[in-house]
Every structure is written in structure tokens, then in C-alpha cells.
Amino acid sequence: MSPKFTIPMSSPDLTEAERQAVSAVLQTPYLSMGRELEAFEAAFCNFTGSRSAIGVNSGTAGLHLCVRAAGITEGDIVITTPFSFVSSTNVLLFERAVPIFVDVEATTGNINVGQVNQAVKDITSGGTAAENWLPSSVTFDKARLKAILVVDVFGQPSDMDPILEIAEEHNLKVIEDSCEALGAEYKGRKAGTLGDYGVFGFYPNKQITTGEGGVIVTSDDRAASIMLALRNQGRAPGDTWLEHSYLGYNYRLDEMSAALGRVQLTRLDEMLAKRSQVAAWYENRLFEIPEVETPQVEKSTSRMSWFVYVIRLTLAVDRDYVVSELEKRGIPARPYFAPIHLQRYMVEQFGYKEGDYPVTEDLGHRSLALPFSGVMKETQVDFVCSAIREIIHQAGM
Ligand SMILES: *Cc1c(COP(=O)(O)O)cnc(C)c1O
């Protein structure tokens, strides 16, 4: 934490049990590809009901393996969202696939299902309407629509039923980026298990952490065996240490990380309950400030897994001013997300411009992530909320 802040932006929730589990690994010679990874993966199969769980060394690595297992290659088209962390789009670009963005729902920031439907129709019908979905400078082969990559934004599942229906109708793979949504449920079903493959991320600000790490869950046995090989330098089952059936990666999750994650997963319910409590403290204090919109939970979300606490300021409020005033009081806050299509490398490659995805851009302009974690105290929430109220009122915004 930077010394200018008295409250951290986020914080892992660690106990003696985690420290002991990591320390126990260090009493053995097995620091990679051992029992802890197996146990961690088994716990994920148990938790999600998926047939396979594949531990990897980041959420991004997990998403990349989904793209490879789906057989997505150069020139293939994938429909996805520009309101996300960059990895969900980057993993497509790693394989020279073409992301086609559709805008998001204003309430949740999740992909807009009506627009997914329209995009699939326009692209598969073979007419010229398909061209509306990419800047005119980009040429693409409409016959190559392969997948939909959805993101469960801020811990809330996307509206998956209609997406699965469209995917089924057009034989598309569905990749679910649930890196922000471990433990969330959609109509009683677990986030991450709704599409063909789902990915969870365990960076220290996530609901559970392994330091760095991630897990893929899938019930597609063929995909799982490819992912296992690609994670381990392309070694297929039966390959020796220097035999590589595929072009693979080192995406392995080490034993210390797996041990940490295994204990964290046993504490998930407790940690999610604490996060919900912190979100409720925020809601109770912020809902009555007219310039502040608090996060909304959809009816289809039968369990919210609070990842971050992101408010939206009304347009009249100067967000940069609020951020700098909060900073003066020792409180960090940051815009979240910055639209992917407006990142420099995206503009250079695809020619996107302001105005292309108005809802994503509006959320990008007005959203503000406040300090949030399961170990945050009510007095700290009080301090943040009083500061926000005071700053907005003093500025007469
Ligand atoms: C955290 C996150 C990831 C994965 O991040 P890593 O740092 O690679 O573990 C992917 N997508 C989203 C939406 C995320 O929030």
C-alpha cells in the first residue's frame, strides 16, 4: 500500500491455517505438480460439480487455454464485451482471432444479450449487416464465428440462458470469464459452470487468493485433456519429460499456491458473507446521496459474490476531483473498468473511437471502485462514505 493511503484498495483475508498450509509444503521437496495441486483441483470439482478442474498460474493463462481448447485460430471470430479487464480480449488476440464487441447492460455492466443475439444473426446471415459490428477498416470472414466469451462483471453472473440458447443454435462455444465471480450463482447454478469452460482468478484482490493463480472448470473431457497438456509445456499423457505433442506453455500452478488456495476455498462461504456485509454497509450509507448510484443485483443472480464495490457518480460530478480529494484524505479510489476498445493497442489495430460502445463508455466515465475487502471494518466504510458525502457537498456538485 502506498504510504499516502490509510485504507487499502483491497486486501486478502488470510489466517494461520493458510500460513501453516504453505509452510507445510516447504517442509517437503515437492514444490510443483504434487499432491496440493491435485487436492486443490479435486476441491474445485467438488465445489462446482464440473468433471475437471485445471489449476493454472493466472486467470489469463486459464482463459488462454480455453481459447486454445476451443480450437480458435487466426481469423476466427469471437463475440465478447469491451467492459472487462483486458485479459478477456487479449487471449483472443494472442491467437490472432478477431474479437467482435457488443455493448453491455447499463444495470450490471454484463454483456447485452439482445445485442449478442443481433450480432450472431447479422454475422451468420451472410448479408452486409455483419459489417456494422466492426470498424470498416477491418476485414473478416463471416463464416468463421466460433464462440461467445462472456464476463461475469464485478461478481455478478451474465444472463446465460439466452446466451446458451443462441450458442446451441449456431454451434458456438461459450467461454465464461468468472475470474471475478467465484461462488456467484445464476438461477441457482454456479458461475463458471454455465458455458463450455469457466475460469476463476486468484490474484490477491479476488475472493480467494493463491498469490498468482487461476482454475479452469469444464465437463468437456476432450478439452480438459488438451488444457492439461498445454499447461505443462504441451506434454500429452504418456509423453516423457522431453516429449511434447503440442505447442504448449508453462502455465503450472505451484504447490505453495495450491496449498494456499485449498485452505482459502474451504473458507469461501465465510469470506463471501463478510464481503456481503461490507457491501451492505456501503449501500446503507450511500443510497441516500443523490449523486451516487450504488450497485444493483439482478433477480437472476441468486447469489452475488461481491468482488469490488463500484459506484457510479452522476454526470454533474467531476470524478477526477472526487478521486483527488479522497486521496488527500488517505482513501484510494479508481475508475473501473477503462473500456478495452479505447486502449491504445486496440485503437491502433482496429481503429475504434469514442462513441463506438456508448454504455461501456458511460460506465467507464462515471464508475468509481471504492476500497473493498472482506476484512474491511465498518468504521473504515464510515470514513470513506463520510468523505464522499463531504466532497460532493462542498463542491456544490
Ligand atoms: C482478474 C481477472 C482476470 C484474470 O487476471 P489474472 O491477473 O491473469 O489472474 C481475467 N478477467 C477478469 C475480468 C478479471 O477481473
The ligand as an SDF file (V2000), in Angstrom:
LIG
                    3D

 15 15  0  0  0  0  0  0  0  0999 V2000
   -8.7440  -10.8200  -12.5390 C   0  0  0  0  0  0  0  0  0  0  0  0
   -9.3530  -11.0200  -13.8730 C   0  0  0  0  0  0  0  0  0  0  0  0
   -8.7920  -11.8870  -14.8190 C   0  0  0  0  0  0  0  0  0  0  0  0
   -7.5200  -12.6820  -14.5800 C   0  0  0  0  0  0  0  0  0  0  0  0
   -6.4720  -11.9510  -14.1130 O   0  0  0  0  0  0  0  0  0  0  0  0
   -5.0370  -12.5650  -13.7570 P   0  0  0  0  0  0  0  0  0  0  0  0
   -4.3240  -11.3880  -13.1930 O   0  0  0  0  0  0  0  0  0  0  0  0
   -4.4470  -13.0570  -15.0220 O   0  0  0  0  0  0  0  0  0  0  0  0
   -5.2130  -13.6730  -12.7830 O   0  0  0  0  0  0  0  0  0  0  0  0
   -9.4530  -12.0880  -16.0090 C   0  0  0  0  0  0  0  0  0  0  0  0
  -10.6010  -11.4400  -16.2860 N   0  0  0  0  0  0  0  0  0  0  0  0
  -11.1700  -10.6020  -15.4000 C   0  0  0  0  0  0  0  0  0  0  0  0
  -12.4650   -9.9580  -15.7640 C   0  0  0  0  0  0  0  0  0  0  0  0
  -10.5610  -10.3410  -14.1780 C   0  0  0  0  0  0  0  0  0  0  0  0
  -11.1080   -9.4780  -13.3110 O   0  0  0  0  0  0  0  0  0  0  0  0
  1  2  1  0
  2  3  1  0
  2 14  2  0
  3  4  1  0
  3 10  2  0
  4  5  1  0
  5  6  1  0
  6  7  2  0
  6  8  1  0
  6  9  1  0
 10 11  1  0
 11 12  2  0
 12 13  1  0
 12 14  1  0
 14 15  1  0
M  END
$$$$
